[in-house]
Amino acid sequence: MTFPSTANVIITFLLLSVTNAFTLSSHHVTLSRSEHSSTMKMSFFDDMGKFLDNLGGGGEKSNAFSEAEIVDGTYTGSKRIITIPAKTMKMGGLRLYCNLYLMGLQNTPEPGCWKASKSNDAEVNLRYVDLSGSIIIQFSEDGITVDRLGSSPSNKYLMHESMILNGFLDELNTIVYEGNVSEENRLLTLPEPGNQLEEARGAISFG
């Protein structure tokens, strides 16, 4: 007996999810087009994130971080830059959304200036081309943290790091505040007073 491959299962799930995302049920017909689109987008990433989590099999650590020890959730020699607490978080969906975004930044702002890797499903590492520093973004039920690994980052690294992190905060702002999405359907909500993203920008070099 033959079984479908994981790739085929994922493709089938994607097709079903996209189909469901554009099918209006009777109790949704009163939603505006923009509200329905935003809600379905959040729901799609949440469902897909949960699906991929159930597949298991987190990746192995990359060589760039194999010599750095993790103590209390941080790499030895790293500096905590940003901490964003979460009021609520749809863990799988948020990780998937942010991972796709961050993996797409490897040529920003210059071709080949970053190399992205995942040491596990809860973390994305962006290593700079001159090897003077790396950005480590971690996701947990308590929130999101951003660390810098590298004791003497170059000025160019710091300048490009600020561009990456400001863009990342823009994406989080979209997730938290934009679109006609109810709080229970958002991938991330923030506790009061809700100004954590603005405070995070103040901690970014060259911000």
Salt bridges, closest charged atoms under 4 A:
ASP46 OD2 - LYS50 NZ 3.43
ASP53 OD1 - ARG95 NH2 2.55
GLU110 OE1 - LYS156 NZ 3.36
GLU110 OE2 - HIS160 NE2 3.99
ASP121 OD1 - LYS118 NZ 3.76
ASP147 OD1 - ARG80 NE 2.23
GLU161 OE1 - ARG148 NH2 2.74
ASP170 OD1 - ARG201 NH2 2.51
GLU183 OE2 - LYS87 NZ 3.18
